[in-house]
């Protein structure tokens, strides 16, 4: 039997000052893309406040960066509960006096047969992937409006624009997330607030490692995923984080109500 796969080593984040003096909230920061965003942002001298339902794991991530000189706080947050998102925003404001950027990264995959899916599956998908993002936006927007500036980045998915069989109802929620991003971006652009989305494709996270390890030959299944892409590889969490960094800086002032796809060109292919 083939040996199981494990995550590749996490690269050292690029250090600089692109987010110096900015206060950033990141949901879902305990692992995967969210953890990569926390790493990237603190390395660019942001003050990061992260919330995750895995509270202990989020605190371990935060503590590790604090030991290396980063400024990262963590608390347990269930994004389906609007009061907990408000508490996360309140923590950032209490500690640092402001919130410059919100990154809504918390999410969950729910892939079911439409007619066999339970009501609980449907509600869980929307409660986390769509309602959870709205709860974060709703909590931070009054503060951003009072300052006349703000930046919200929603981690969407290629499922926001493309339908893949066997993935229902996840793309329904992600299509809604893209609509939310565009609507809020247009609504609040005159008030100095930008709202954008990032749509990752196949990214090498622990979730996908676990998926491949469910096959008799995980390495062959991983290679099959690689071969689906023009790049002959899939993405890394840090590549999503670097795009989020660009949007979070003052380098993208005219990008609003937009969605940046990160999939190595896969969604452009008609077939292969």
JOKABEL-V319342 format. One record per backbone hydrogen bond with DSSP energy under -1.0 kcal/mol. NH is the residue of the N-H (numbers start at 1). CO is the residue of the C=O. If there is no record, write none. Layout:
nh | co
NH | CO
NH | CO
This chain:
nh | co
16 | 43
19 | 44
20 | 17
22 | 19
24 | 47
25 | 101
26 | 49
27 | 103
28 | 51
35 | 31
36 | 32
37 | 33
38 | 34
39 | 35
40 | 36
41 | 37
42 | 38
43 | 39
45 | 42
46 | 41
47 | 22
48 | 71
49 | 24
50 | 73
51 | 26
52 | 75
55 | 53
58 | 54
59 | 55
60 | 56
61 | 57
62 | 58
63 | 59
64 | 60
65 | 61
66 | 62
67 | 63
69 | 66
70 | 65
73 | 48
75 | 50
77 | 52
81 | 78
84 | 81
85 | 81
86 | 82
87 | 83
88 | 84
89 | 85
90 | 86
91 | 87
92 | 88
93 | 89
94 | 90
95 | 91
96 | 92
97 | 93
100 | 23
101 | 23
102 | 151
103 | 25
104 | 153
105 | 103
112 | 168
116 | 113
117 | 113
122 | 118
123 | 119
124 | 120
125 | 121
126 | 122
127 | 123
128 | 124
129 | 125
130 | 126
131 | 126
134 | 130
135 | 131
136 | 132
137 | 133
138 | 134
139 | 135
140 | 136
141 | 137
144 | 140
145 | 141
146 | 142
147 | 143
148 | 144
149 | 144
150 | 192
151 | 100
152 | 194
153 | 102
154 | 196
155 | 104
156 | 154
156 | 198
158 | 200
160 | 157
161 | 158
162 | 158
167 | 164
170 | 110
170 | 167
172 | 169
173 | 169
174 | 170
175 | 171
176 | 172
177 | 173
178 | 174
179 | 175
180 | 176
181 | 177
182 | 178
183 | 179
184 | 180
185 | 181
186 | 182
187 | 183
188 | 184
191 | 188
192 | 189
193 | 188
194 | 150
196 | 152
197 | 258
198 | 154
199 | 260
201 | 262
204 | 235
205 | 203
209 | 205
210 | 206
211 | 207
212 | 208
213 | 209
214 | 211
215 | 212
221 | 217
222 | 218
223 | 219
224 | 220
225 | 221
226 | 222
227 | 223
229 | 226
232 | 229
235 | 202
239 | 236
241 | 237
242 | 238
244 | 240
245 | 241
246 | 242
247 | 243
248 | 244
249 | 245
255 | 252
257 | 195
260 | 197
262 | 199
266 | 263
268 | 265
269 | 266
